[in-house]
Amino acid sequence: QNAKEAAIVNDLKVYGVDNIKQVIDYFDKGETLEQTIINTREEFYKNLDFPEFDFADVKGQESIKRCMEIAAAGGHNIILIGPPGSGKTMLAKRLPSILPPMTLHEALETTKIHSVVGRVKDHTGLMAQRPFRSPHHTISNVALVGGGSYPQPGEISLSHNGVLFLDELPEFKREVLEVMRQPLEDREVTISRAKFTVTYPSSFMLVASMNPSPGGYFNDPDAPVTSSPAEMQRYLSKISGPLLDRIDIHIEVTPVPFEKLSDNRKGESSVDIRKRVTAARELQTKRFEALENVHYNAQMNTKQIREYCKLDEGSLELLKSAMERLNLSARAYDRILKVSRTIADLEGSEDVTGAHISEAIQYRSLDREGWLG
């Protein structure tokens, strides 16, 4: 059943068998086996179908769609904050539909990781769709980051080149979220055992969602407050500041008004959004072509941010004012600049302007007073 997976490796003769008897008969009796031959490039394009979920099916939520487009264009991690039923999960599931199609190299890399744990779907041989992983909040450290006696990849590596969706983020154990911090930064995870060490790639987009409070309706003028300050603190304290600092975009999701729900008109399709995202990614690919480990804006380090996100005096003053008013960390400062660079790329602008900075600042909801203190 794994013959097609093995056959995507060039210059390798592959013969698939169902049992050990077939192998013995091949050597002892000269029984013939059918060679599995795969045209890797043909297999790749055959499986490059468009994702099943489409943003055209989402009613309203134009500002959230805008955020998702920015996140996809720059590879930025994003957290959606809103009450139950506001559409957080529906929006997250559609993110892969606007990401640029996988390259053949990415498809091969992704297939190798999933093959280790026997999760190549339908034994197609090659995964050409970006992964979307959504583990339950009861997941263990090992299942999330990988491990075991013979270290296997966890969810963060199975999400490589795709999306990891953590629904109801504060419901995850804090220690589970903490072990994810370093792989988020390094984009790889190293698992050490007594006799050997294994490193798996983990370059994924993190999409998280959360209710604004244990009761789900904090900051909602139409719903009663059901959570005490102490309960709120316990709920939000599960998400550490350093983890939030690694999430570039925080955005509030509000329920869709009835008028928009009952509107039969389709929204903008994922195909159209993906075109803009892909164009922005192409600008980034050209910008970073001389850099080995940077392919899109979210991967920039501090030195690269200073080089590619230069601000004029007015924009710098605007950002300084926001930093002081919101008491933002140095890491949050870098996140705002990265997102601003992506907004500029979506507009085809070489310069990052005050308008780009202003929009990026809006996407730091959890930094505002009244959320995390």
Contacts in CASP RR format, 6 or more apart in sequence:
PFRMAT RR
TARGET T0000
AUTHOR 0000-0000-0000
METHOD contacts of the structure
MODEL  1
QNAKEAAIVNDLKVYGVDNIKQVIDYFDKGETLEQTIINTREEFYKNLDF
PEFDFADVKGQESIKRCMEIAAAGGHNIILIGPPGSGKTMLAKRLPSILP
PMTLHEALETTKIHSVVGRVKDHTGLMAQRPFRSPHHTISNVALVGGGSY
PQPGEISLSHNGVLFLDELPEFKREVLEVMRQPLEDREVTISRAKFTVTY
PSSFMLVASMNPSPGGYFNDPDAPVTSSPAEMQRYLSKISGPLLDRIDIH
IEVTPVPFEKLSDNRKGESSVDIRKRVTAARELQTKRFEALENVHYNAQM
NTKQIREYCKLDEGSLELLKSAMERLNLSARAYDRILKVSRTIADLEGSE
DVTGAHISEAIQYRSLDREGWLG
1 123 0 8 1.000
2 115 0 8 1.000
2 118 0 8 1.000
2 120 0 8 1.000
2 123 0 8 1.000
3 14 0 8 1.000
3 15 0 8 1.000
3 16 0 8 1.000
3 36 0 8 1.000
4 36 0 8 1.000
4 38 0 8 1.000
4 43 0 8 1.000
4 123 0 8 1.000
4 124 0 8 1.000
4 125 0 8 1.000
5 111 0 8 1.000
5 115 0 8 1.000
5 120 0 8 1.000
5 123 0 8 1.000
5 125 0 8 1.000
5 126 0 8 1.000
6 12 0 8 1.000
6 14 0 8 1.000
6 36 0 8 1.000
7 14 0 8 1.000
7 36 0 8 1.000
7 37 0 8 1.000
7 38 0 8 1.000
7 125 0 8 1.000
8 38 0 8 1.000
8 40 0 8 1.000
8 43 0 8 1.000
8 108 0 8 1.000
8 111 0 8 1.000
8 125 0 8 1.000
8 126 0 8 1.000
10 40 0 8 1.000
13 35 0 8 1.000
14 35 0 8 1.000
14 36 0 8 1.000
14 37 0 8 1.000
15 26 0 8 1.000
15 33 0 8 1.000
15 34 0 8 1.000
15 35 0 8 1.000
15 36 0 8 1.000
16 33 0 8 1.000
16 34 0 8 1.000
16 36 0 8 1.000
17 23 0 8 1.000
17 26 0 8 1.000
17 33 0 8 1.000
22 31 0 8 1.000
22 33 0 8 1.000
25 31 0 8 1.000
26 32 0 8 1.000
26 33 0 8 1.000
38 125 0 8 1.000
38 126 0 8 1.000
40 104 0 8 1.000
40 108 0 8 1.000
40 126 0 8 1.000
41 104 0 8 1.000
43 124 0 8 1.000
43 125 0 8 1.000
43 126 0 8 1.000
43 128 0 8 1.000
44 104 0 8 1.000
44 107 0 8 1.000
44 126 0 8 1.000
44 128 0 8 1.000
45 128 0 8 1.000
46 128 0 8 1.000
47 107 0 8 1.000
47 124 0 8 1.000
47 126 0 8 1.000
47 127 0 8 1.000
47 128 0 8 1.000
47 129 0 8 1.000
48 101 0 8 1.000
48 102 0 8 1.000
48 128 0 8 1.000
48 129 0 8 1.000
49 128 0 8 1.000
49 129 0 8 1.000
50 97 0 8 1.000
50 270 0 8 1.000
50 271 0 8 1.000
51 94 0 8 1.000
51 96 0 8 1.000
51 97 0 8 1.000
51 129 0 8 1.000
51 270 0 8 1.000
53 93 0 8 1.000
53 94 0 8 1.000
53 96 0 8 1.000
53 97 0 8 1.000
53 270 0 8 1.000
54 94 0 8 1.000
54 97 0 8 1.000
54 269 0 8 1.000
54 270 0 8 1.000
55 65 0 8 1.000
55 68 0 8 1.000
55 94 0 8 1.000
55 97 0 8 1.000
55 98 0 8 1.000
55 267 0 8 1.000
55 268 0 8 1.000
55 269 0 8 1.000
55 270 0 8 1.000
55 273 0 8 1.000
56 266 0 8 1.000
56 267 0 8 1.000
56 268 0 8 1.000
56 269 0 8 1.000
56 270 0 8 1.000
57 94 0 8 1.000
57 266 0 8 1.000
58 65 0 8 1.000
58 90 0 8 1.000
58 91 0 8 1.000
58 94 0 8 1.000
58 267 0 8 1.000
59 256 0 8 1.000
59 260 0 8 1.000
59 261 0 8 1.000
59 263 0 8 1.000
59 267 0 8 1.000
60 256 0 8 1.000
60 260 0 8 1.000
60 267 0 8 1.000
61 87 0 8 1.000
61 91 0 8 1.000
61 253 0 8 1.000
61 256 0 8 1.000
63 251 0 8 1.000
64 80 0 8 1.000
64 91 0 8 1.000
64 251 0 8 1.000
64 253 0 8 1.000
65 91 0 8 1.000
65 268 0 8 1.000
65 273 0 8 1.000
67 78 0 8 1.000
67 249 0 8 1.000
67 251 0 8 1.000
67 363 0 8 1.000
68 78 0 8 1.000
68 91 0 8 1.000
68 94 0 8 1.000
68 95 0 8 1.000
68 98 0 8 1.000
69 98 0 8 1.000
69 273 0 8 1.000
69 276 0 8 1.000
69 277 0 8 1.000
69 346 0 8 1.000
70 76 0 8 1.000
70 249 0 8 1.000
70 339 0 8 1.000
70 342 0 8 1.000
70 343 0 8 1.000
70 346 0 8 1.000
70 363 0 8 1.000
71 77 0 8 1.000
71 78 0 8 1.000
71 95 0 8 1.000
71 205 0 8 1.000
71 207 0 8 1.000
71 248 0 8 1.000
71 249 0 8 1.000
72 95 0 8 1.000
72 98 0 8 1.000
72 99 0 8 1.000
72 205 0 8 1.000
72 273 0 8 1.000
72 274 0 8 1.000
72 277 0 8 1.000
73 276 0 8 1.000
73 277 0 8 1.000
73 280 0 8 1.000
73 281 0 8 1.000
73 297 0 8 1.000
73 342 0 8 1.000
73 345 0 8 1.000
73 346 0 8 1.000
74 280 0 8 1.000
74 281 0 8 1.000
74 284 0 8 1.000
74 296 0 8 1.000
74 297 0 8 1.000
74 298 0 8 1.000
74 338 0 8 1.000
74 342 0 8 1.000
74 345 0 8 1.000
75 205 0 8 1.000
75 296 0 8 1.000
75 297 0 8 1.000
75 298 0 8 1.000
75 342 0 8 1.000
76 205 0 8 1.000
76 248 0 8 1.000
76 249 0 8 1.000
76 297 0 8 1.000
76 298 0 8 1.000
76 335 0 8 1.000
76 338 0 8 1.000
76 339 0 8 1.000
76 342 0 8 1.000
77 184 0 8 1.000
77 205 0 8 1.000
77 206 0 8 1.000
77 207 0 8 1.000
77 208 0 8 1.000
77 246 0 8 1.000
77 247 0 8 1.000
77 248 0 8 1.000
77 249 0 8 1.000
77 298 0 8 1.000
78 205 0 8 1.000
78 206 0 8 1.000
78 207 0 8 1.000
78 208 0 8 1.000
78 247 0 8 1.000
78 248 0 8 1.000
78 249 0 8 1.000
78 250 0 8 1.000
78 251 0 8 1.000
79 169 0 8 1.000
79 207 0 8 1.000
79 208 0 8 1.000
79 209 0 8 1.000
79 210 0 8 1.000
79 244 0 8 1.000
79 247 0 8 1.000
79 249 0 8 1.000
79 250 0 8 1.000
79 251 0 8 1.000
79 366 0 8 1.000
80 88 0 8 1.000
80 91 0 8 1.000
80 92 0 8 1.000
80 207 0 8 1.000
80 208 0 8 1.000
80 209 0 8 1.000
80 210 0 8 1.000
80 251 0 8 1.000
80 253 0 8 1.000
81 209 0 8 1.000
81 210 0 8 1.000
81 211 0 8 1.000
81 212 0 8 1.000
81 250 0 8 1.000
81 251 0 8 1.000
81 252 0 8 1.000
81 253 0 8 1.000
81 365 0 8 1.000
81 366 0 8 1.000
82 88 0 8 1.000
82 209 0 8 1.000
82 210 0 8 1.000
82 211 0 8 1.000
82 212 0 8 1.000
82 216 0 8 1.000
82 252 0 8 1.000
82 253 0 8 1.000
82 254 0 8 1.000
83 211 0 8 1.000
83 212 0 8 1.000
83 216 0 8 1.000
83 217 0 8 1.000
83 220 0 8 1.000
83 223 0 8 1.000
83 254 0 8 1.000
83 255 0 8 1.000
84 211 0 8 1.000
84 216 0 8 1.000
85 255 0 8 1.000
86 253 0 8 1.000
86 254 0 8 1.000
86 255 0 8 1.000
86 256 0 8 1.000
87 253 0 8 1.000
87 256 0 8 1.000
88 167 0 8 1.000
88 209 0 8 1.000
88 253 0 8 1.000
89 165 0 8 1.000
89 167 0 8 1.000
89 209 0 8 1.000
91 253 0 8 1.000
92 134 0 8 1.000
92 163 0 8 1.000
92 165 0 8 1.000
92 167 0 8 1.000
92 207 0 8 1.000
92 209 0 8 1.000
93 132 0 8 1.000
93 165 0 8 1.000
94 270 0 8 1.000
95 132 0 8 1.000
95 163 0 8 1.000
95 205 0 8 1.000
95 207 0 8 1.000
96 129 0 8 1.000
96 130 0 8 1.000
96 132 0 8 1.000
96 162 0 8 1.000
96 163 0 8 1.000
97 270 0 8 1.000
97 274 0 8 1.000
98 270 0 8 1.000
98 273 0 8 1.000
98 274 0 8 1.000
98 277 0 8 1.000
99 130 0 8 1.000
99 162 0 8 1.000
99 163 0 8 1.000
99 205 0 8 1.000
99 274 0 8 1.000
99 277 0 8 1.000
100 274 0 8 1.000
100 277 0 8 1.000
100 278 0 8 1.000
100 281 0 8 1.000
101 278 0 8 1.000
102 110 0 8 1.000
102 128 0 8 1.000
102 129 0 8 1.000
102 130 0 8 1.000
102 161 0 8 1.000
106 161 0 8 1.000
107 126 0 8 1.000
107 127 0 8 1.000
107 128 0 8 1.000
108 126 0 8 1.000
109 160 0 8 1.000
109 161 0 8 1.000
109 201 0 8 1.000
110 127 0 8 1.000
110 130 0 8 1.000
110 131 0 8 1.000
110 160 0 8 1.000
110 161 0 8 1.000
110 162 0 8 1.000
111 120 0 8 1.000
111 125 0 8 1.000
111 126 0 8 1.000
111 127 0 8 1.000
113 153 0 8 1.000
113 157 0 8 1.000
113 158 0 8 1.000
113 160 0 8 1.000
113 200 0 8 1.000
113 201 0 8 1.000
114 120 0 8 1.000
114 127 0 8 1.000
114 131 0 8 1.000
114 158 0 8 1.000
116 152 0 8 1.000
116 153 0 8 1.000
117 152 0 8 1.000
117 153 0 8 1.000
117 154 0 8 1.000
117 158 0 8 1.000
119 158 0 8 1.000
120 127 0 8 1.000
121 127 0 8 1.000
130 161 0 8 1.000
130 162 0 8 1.000
130 163 0 8 1.000
131 158 0 8 1.000
131 159 0 8 1.000
131 160 0 8 1.000
131 161 0 8 1.000
131 162 0 8 1.000
131 163 0 8 1.000
131 204 0 8 1.000
132 159 0 8 1.000
132 162 0 8 1.000
132 163 0 8 1.000
132 165 0 8 1.000
133 155 0 8 1.000
133 158 0 8 1.000
133 159 0 8 1.000
133 163 0 8 1.000
133 164 0 8 1.000
133 165 0 8 1.000
134 164 0 8 1.000
134 165 0 8 1.000
134 166 0 8 1.000
134 167 0 8 1.000
135 143 0 8 1.000
135 144 0 8 1.000
135 155 0 8 1.000
135 164 0 8 1.000
135 166 0 8 1.000
137 166 0 8 1.000
137 167 0 8 1.000
137 168 0 8 1.000
137 171 0 8 1.000
137 172 0 8 1.000
139 155 0 8 1.000
139 172 0 8 1.000
139 176 0 8 1.000
140 176 0 8 1.000
141 175 0 8 1.000
141 176 0 8 1.000
141 179 0 8 1.000
142 148 0 8 1.000
142 154 0 8 1.000
143 154 0 8 1.000
143 155 0 8 1.000
144 154 0 8 1.000
144 155 0 8 1.000
144 156 0 8 1.000
144 176 0 8 1.000
144 179 0 8 1.000
144 180 0 8 1.000
145 154 0 8 1.000
145 155 0 8 1.000
145 156 0 8 1.000
145 179 0 8 1.000
145 180 0 8 1.000
145 183 0 8 1.000
145 189 0 8 1.000
145 191 0 8 1.000
145 202 0 8 1.000
146 152 0 8 1.000
146 153 0 8 1.000
146 154 0 8 1.000
146 156 0 8 1.000
146 157 0 8 1.000
146 189 0 8 1.000
146 191 0 8 1.000
146 200 0 8 1.000
147 154 0 8 1.000
147 191 0 8 1.000
148 191 0 8 1.000
148 193 0 8 1.000
149 193 0 8 1.000
151 191 0 8 1.000
151 193 0 8 1.000
151 198 0 8 1.000
151 200 0 8 1.000
153 200 0 8 1.000
154 200 0 8 1.000
155 164 0 8 1.000
156 164 0 8 1.000
156 180 0 8 1.000
156 183 0 8 1.000
156 189 0 8 1.000
156 202 0 8 1.000
156 204 0 8 1.000
157 189 0 8 1.000
157 200 0 8 1.000
157 201 0 8 1.000
157 202 0 8 1.000
159 202 0 8 1.000
159 204 0 8 1.000
160 200 0 8 1.000
160 201 0 8 1.000
160 202 0 8 1.000
160 203 0 8 1.000
160 204 0 8 1.000
161 203 0 8 1.000
161 204 0 8 1.000
162 204 0 8 1.000
162 205 0 8 1.000
163 204 0 8 1.000
163 205 0 8 1.000
163 206 0 8 1.000
163 207 0 8 1.000
164 204 0 8 1.000
164 205 0 8 1.000
164 206 0 8 1.000
164 207 0 8 1.000
165 207 0 8 1.000
165 208 0 8 1.000
165 209 0 8 1.000
166 172 0 8 1.000
166 206 0 8 1.000
166 207 0 8 1.000
166 208 0 8 1.000
166 209 0 8 1.000
167 208 0 8 1.000
167 209 0 8 1.000
168 209 0 8 1.000
168 210 0 8 1.000
168 211 0 8 1.000
169 177 0 8 1.000
169 208 0 8 1.000
169 209 0 8 1.000
169 210 0 8 1.000
169 238 0 8 1.000
169 239 0 8 1.000
170 210 0 8 1.000
170 211 0 8 1.000
170 235 0 8 1.000
170 236 0 8 1.000
170 238 0 8 1.000
170 239 0 8 1.000
171 238 0 8 1.000
172 238 0 8 1.000
173 238 0 8 1.000
174 237 0 8 1.000
174 238 0 8 1.000
174 239 0 8 1.000
174 240 0 8 1.000
177 238 0 8 1.000
177 239 0 8 1.000
177 240 0 8 1.000
177 243 0 8 1.000
178 240 0 8 1.000
178 243 0 8 1.000
180 243 0 8 1.000
181 240 0 8 1.000
181 242 0 8 1.000
181 243 0 8 1.000
181 246 0 8 1.000
182 189 0 8 1.000
183 189 0 8 1.000
183 202 0 8 1.000
184 202 0 8 1.000
184 206 0 8 1.000
184 243 0 8 1.000
184 246 0 8 1.000
185 246 0 8 1.000
186 202 0 8 1.000
187 201 0 8 1.000
187 202 0 8 1.000
187 203 0 8 1.000
187 299 0 8 1.000
188 199 0 8 1.000
188 200 0 8 1.000
188 201 0 8 1.000
188 202 0 8 1.000
188 203 0 8 1.000
189 199 0 8 1.000
189 200 0 8 1.000
189 202 0 8 1.000
190 197 0 8 1.000
190 198 0 8 1.000
190 199 0 8 1.000
191 197 0 8 1.000
191 198 0 8 1.000
191 199 0 8 1.000
191 200 0 8 1.000
206 246 0 8 1.000
206 247 0 8 1.000
208 247 0 8 1.000
210 239 0 8 1.000
211 217 0 8 1.000
211 218 0 8 1.000
212 218 0 8 1.000
212 219 0 8 1.000
212 220 0 8 1.000
212 252 0 8 1.000
213 226 0 8 1.000
213 227 0 8 1.000
213 231 0 8 1.000
213 232 0 8 1.000
213 235 0 8 1.000
214 226 0 8 1.000
214 227 0 8 1.000
214 231 0 8 1.000
214 232 0 8 1.000
214 235 0 8 1.000
215 226 0 8 1.000
215 227 0 8 1.000
216 226 0 8 1.000
216 227 0 8 1.000
217 223 0 8 1.000
217 224 0 8 1.000
217 225 0 8 1.000
217 226 0 8 1.000
218 225 0 8 1.000
218 227 0 8 1.000
218 232 0 8 1.000
219 252 0 8 1.000
227 235 0 8 1.000
236 371 0 8 1.000
236 372 0 8 1.000
239 372 0 8 1.000
241 372 0 8 1.000
242 331 0 8 1.000
244 250 0 8 1.000
244 366 0 8 1.000
244 372 0 8 1.000
245 329 0 8 1.000
245 331 0 8 1.000
245 332 0 8 1.000
245 335 0 8 1.000
246 331 0 8 1.000
247 335 0 8 1.000
248 298 0 8 1.000
248 335 0 8 1.000
248 338 0 8 1.000
248 339 0 8 1.000
248 363 0 8 1.000
249 339 0 8 1.000
249 363 0 8 1.000
249 364 0 8 1.000
250 363 0 8 1.000
250 364 0 8 1.000
250 365 0 8 1.000
250 366 0 8 1.000
250 367 0 8 1.000
251 363 0 8 1.000
251 365 0 8 1.000
252 365 0 8 1.000
276 346 0 8 1.000
277 346 0 8 1.000
279 348 0 8 1.000
280 342 0 8 1.000
280 345 0 8 1.000
280 346 0 8 1.000
280 348 0 8 1.000
281 296 0 8 1.000
283 345 0 8 1.000
283 348 0 8 1.000
284 295 0 8 1.000
284 296 0 8 1.000
284 297 0 8 1.000
284 345 0 8 1.000
285 295 0 8 1.000
285 296 0 8 1.000
287 308 0 8 1.000
288 294 0 8 1.000
288 295 0 8 1.000
288 296 0 8 1.000
288 299 0 8 1.000
291 304 0 8 1.000
293 299 0 8 1.000
294 300 0 8 1.000
294 301 0 8 1.000
294 304 0 8 1.000
297 338 0 8 1.000
297 339 0 8 1.000
297 341 0 8 1.000
297 342 0 8 1.000
297 345 0 8 1.000
298 338 0 8 1.000
300 308 0 8 1.000
300 309 0 8 1.000
300 338 0 8 1.000
300 341 0 8 1.000
302 334 0 8 1.000
305 334 0 8 1.000
305 337 0 8 1.000
305 338 0 8 1.000
305 341 0 8 1.000
308 341 0 8 1.000
309 337 0 8 1.000
309 338 0 8 1.000
309 340 0 8 1.000
309 341 0 8 1.000
309 352 0 8 1.000
310 351 0 8 1.000
310 352 0 8 1.000
311 319 0 8 1.000
311 337 0 8 1.000
311 352 0 8 1.000
311 354 0 8 1.000
311 357 0 8 1.000
312 351 0 8 1.000
312 353 0 8 1.000
312 354 0 8 1.000
314 354 0 8 1.000
315 352 0 8 1.000
315 353 0 8 1.000
315 354 0 8 1.000
315 357 0 8 1.000
318 354 0 8 1.000
318 357 0 8 1.000
318 358 0 8 1.000
319 333 0 8 1.000
319 336 0 8 1.000
319 337 0 8 1.000
319 357 0 8 1.000
319 361 0 8 1.000
322 328 0 8 1.000
322 336 0 8 1.000
322 361 0 8 1.000
323 332 0 8 1.000
323 333 0 8 1.000
326 364 0 8 1.000
326 367 0 8 1.000
326 368 0 8 1.000
326 369 0 8 1.000
327 367 0 8 1.000
328 336 0 8 1.000
328 364 0 8 1.000
328 367 0 8 1.000
332 364 0 8 1.000
332 367 0 8 1.000
335 364 0 8 1.000
336 357 0 8 1.000
336 360 0 8 1.000
336 361 0 8 1.000
336 364 0 8 1.000
337 352 0 8 1.000
337 360 0 8 1.000
339 360 0 8 1.000
339 363 0 8 1.000
340 352 0 8 1.000
340 356 0 8 1.000
340 357 0 8 1.000
340 359 0 8 1.000
340 360 0 8 1.000
341 352 0 8 1.000
341 356 0 8 1.000
343 356 0 8 1.000
343 359 0 8 1.000
343 360 0 8 1.000
344 350 0 8 1.000
344 351 0 8 1.000
344 352 0 8 1.000
344 353 0 8 1.000
344 356 0 8 1.000
347 356 0 8 1.000
349 356 0 8 1.000
365 371 0 8 1.000
366 372 0 8 1.000
END
